[in-house]
């Protein structure tokens, strides 16, 4: 008995997660059932319901044609630059060998720098595309979540987060609290509560600062052109800072990708501008109308900036916001101001 205990390793409780295949269940036929009713007579079998065949999404010819056009244009520009540089190096060797080798070194340095910039742009763009994949996996309904996919997505999210002190503390807190018996939904909720909460607070502070800048500059700006220029500059700066909060490196191409996804909100923000202009025109009085118009434009500029900030947080956050998790920019800004005012008398007394 003691020899058998020495040969066997120590036993400990383990948790096994069995993933249910939805495709296999859908193909299994249901067993026949007998139902007793009071009706008698001939049974008329009902015809089976026709299953609606899902229509295949039509291939967009415009997108394929655009990709082919851009690929051909890029190849033509690259070939033109390559031939021009080759002729330039050949001409430099015609003058002297030293000048030719100097031209070769210059071209090699330029090509290496261009390659490094291209790799950096592609890496930043792929990181944002991975965020879209993580949002699709971690935001799926509880019935379709697979434990293996959720755990893989969580590992990738942890690897992409910033490595500062607060983020490391949040990662350690999540790793201490998560257990093997937790369901995928519970793991996602715990991830959002522990690791995403400090990042959300940073992003919310950035959006508040950008909204305050938009409100102040719009109120004192003399022309609409300066309003538009400053609003665009502040929005792009806010977008890059919010993306950096969640561990991304927003390069020029990645910033353009985020801006393209934000364009869909331009129609809603334009409708808000029209409503604000119509409201200010009905206040009456030239002076009152002028003051109300300036105040309304500043308020709506801050509101537009806050909404763009919320949309940017939703695009860069690897875990999609659940109902009740979206931060309220207006309430947070008012609470921040009130907290500063309440702390001012205490600081004066000290």
N, C-alpha and C positions, 0 to 999 in steps of 0.2 A: 504493500500500500504506500509506504513511504517512497519506494523506488519509482512508482508511477507518478506520484506528486512531484518528484524531483525532475522527471523527464518532461512533464507537460509544463508549458509556460503559464504564468499567472493569468487567470481569466478576469476580465473586466467587462462591465456593461457597454454595449455599443448600440448606436442608432443607425438604422438602415432606412434610406428614403427610396421608396418605390415610385417611379414616375409612370403615370398612366398615359398610354398612347391613345390619343383621341381618334386617330385615323383607324386604328385596329378595332375600336369599339363601334365606329360608324359602319364598318363592313360586316359585323356579325349579325346574322338574322335573328329576329325575336322569336321566342317559342310560342306555339299556338295556345290560345286560352279558350275555355268554354264558359259562356255566359248564359245563365238561366233566366229566361224572360217569360212573360205571360202570353206573348203573341204566338199564334199558330198559323200554319199555312206554309206556302212555298217561300223559300228564302231566295231573295234576289240579291246576288252578290254585288256589292258596290264596286265601281271601277276605281282602280288605284289613281290617286291624285298625281297629276303630272308634275314632275319636279322641274323647277325653273333652272334652266342652264345658265350659269353665270357667264355673262358676256365678257369676252376677252378684251382687255383694254387695247384700243386702237393705237398702233404705233404712230408716233408723231413724226411725220416726214421732215417737218421743219427743223426739229432738233438734230436729226441725223445729218441733214444737209448742212446745218450750221457747224457741226463737229467736223465734217469732212472739209468744209471751207477753211475753218481755222487751222486744221492740221496741214492742209496744203499751203496756206499762207505762211505758217511757221516754218515748214520745210523750205519754202522758197527763200525766206529771209535768212535762214541759217545757211543755205547753200551760197547765197550772195555774199554774206559776211565771210564765209570760209574761203571762197575764191578770192575775194578782195584782200583778205589777210595773207593768203599764200602769195599773191602777186607782190604785196608790199614787202614781205620777207625776202622774196627772190630779188626784188629791186635793191633791197638793203645789202644783200650779199654781193650784188654787182659793184657796189662802191668799195666795200672792204669786208673781210671776214668778221672783224670785231663788231662792226655795225650790224652785220647780219645776225650774229649771235645775240646781240643786245635786243634786236627786234623780236627774235624768237623767244627770248626770256620774257619780254613784255607781253607778247601774245599769250604765252603759257600762263603768266600770272593773271591776266584778264579772264582767260577761260576758266581757270581754277576758281577765281572769285565769283564768276557768273554761275558756275556749278554749285558752289557752296550756298549762294543766295537761292538758287532754284530748289535745292534740297531742303533748305529751311522753310521756304514757302510751301512746298508740298507737305512737309511734316506738320506744319501748323494747320493746313487745310484738312489733312487726314484726321488730325485730332478733333476738329469740329465735326467731321463726318462720323467719327466714333461716338461723339456725344449723341448724335441722332440715333445711332444703333442702341446705345445704352438707354435712351429714353423709350425706345420701342420695347425693349426687353423688360425694364424695370417698371414701366407704366402699363404693362399688359394687364388684362383682367385676372383675378385670382384663379379662375378655372383653367386658364391656358398657361399659367406660369410653370416653368420647369425649373427644378432646383439646380440642375447643372448649369443652365444658362444664366440664372440669377447669380450664382456664386462666381461664375466666370466674369460676369459684368461687374460685380462688386470688386473683384480683384483688380480689374483694369481701372476702375474708378479710383481706387486707393493709390494705384501707381501713378495716376495723372494729377493727383491733388498737389498743391504747393507743399513744400517741406519746411515750413516755418514752425515755430514752437507751438502756436495755438492749433495748427492743423495736425501736428504729431500727437498732441494731447487728445484731440478729437478722435483720431484713428485708434489710439490706445484704448480710449473709452468704449469705442464700438467693438473692438476685439475682445474686451473683457466682458461685455454684456451679451454678445451674440453667442448662442448655443446651437448645438447640432440638432436639437429637437425643434428648433424654431422653423416655422413654415416660410416659404419664400416671401409671402406677403409681410410677415412679421419682420423678416430680415430687411426688407425694403423700408418699412416704417422706422425701424431702428437706425438704419443708415441715414434717413432723412432727419431724424431727431438729433443724432449725435454728430455726424460729420458735416452735414449740410447747413446746420444752424449757424455756426460761426461764419461760414462763407456767405450766407444770406445776410447776416448783419453787416458785413463789410460792403457787400454790393448795395445794400439799402442805404448805407451812409454815403456812398458815391453818388447814387441817384438823387439823394436829398441835396447834396452840394451842387450838382448840376442843375437841379430845378431852381435852387436859390440864385445861381448865377443867371439863368435864363430870365427869372423874374426881375432881377435888378438891372441888367443891361437893357432889356426890352423897355423898361420904364424910362431910362435916360437916353436911349438911342435916338438920334435926330431923324434918321431916315429908315425906310423899310429895307433898303439894301444892306445896311449894317446889321439890322435885326436878323436877316436871313443868313448873312455870313457868320455872325457870331453863333447863331443857333446851330448851324451845320457843324461848326468847329467844336462847340460844346458837346453836341450829340456824338460825334465821332470819338472825341476824347473819352466821354463816358462809356461808350461801347467797348473801347479797348481796355479801359480800367476794369469794367465788370467782367470781361472775358479773362483778364489776368487774375481776378479773384478766384476763379474756379480752376486755375492751373493751366490755362491756355497761353500760348505765345502768339498774340494777334499780329501777324505780319500784314503787309499791304494786301495780298491776295485773299487772306482769311478775313480781313476787315471788309473787303469788297463783297465777299460771300455773305457775311452777316448783314451788311447794308442791303443787299439784294433781297434777303429774307424779311427785312424790316419794311420794305417798300409797300407791302400789303396793308400796313397800318396807315398809310398816307391818306387814303380816302376818308377814314374815320376822323382823323385829325383835321382834315380840311372841312368836314361837316361841322365840327366843333367851332372852327374859326368863323364860318358863316353864321352860326347861331349866336356867337358872341358879338359879331358886328351888328346883326339885326337887333339884338337886345340893347346895345348901347345907343342905337339910333332912336329908339323909342323913349329914351329918358327925358328928352326935351331940354331946350336951352343950349346956347352955343358953348358957354364956358363949362356947364355941367356935362354936356355931351363930350367935350374934349377931354375933361378929366376922367369921365367914366370910360371913354374909349381907351385911354392910356392904361387905366387900371385893369380893364377887361383884357386888353392885349397882353399885359404882363402876367395876369393870372392864367390865361389860357396858354401862354408860352410855357409857364412852369408846369401846367397840367400836361401839355404835350410831351415835355421832357420827361416827366414822371412816368407817363404811359410807355414811352419808348424805353425807359429804363426797366420797367417791369417786363416788357416783351423781350428785351435783351437778356435779362435774368432767366426767363423761361427757355431761351435758345441755348444759353451756355451752361445751364444747370443739368448735370447728368441724370438726376432724378426728377421727373416731372412733378410740378406742384399738384398736390391733392386738394380737394375742397377744404377751405379753411386755412390753408398754408400760405396763400398769396399775401405778401405783406401789403399793408395799407400805407401808401406814401404820405398822404395828407395827415393821417392820424399820427404817424411817426414823426413828421416834421413839427406838428403842433406840440406833441409830447416832448420833443427835444428842446423846443423853445421854452416851454413851461418849466422843464427841469432846470434849464440854465437860469431862468428868472428866480426860481425857488432857491437855488444854490447861491445866488448873488448876495442876499442878505447875510447868509451864514458866513460867506467869505469876508464880508465887510466887518462882521462882529469879531472874527478872528484877527 
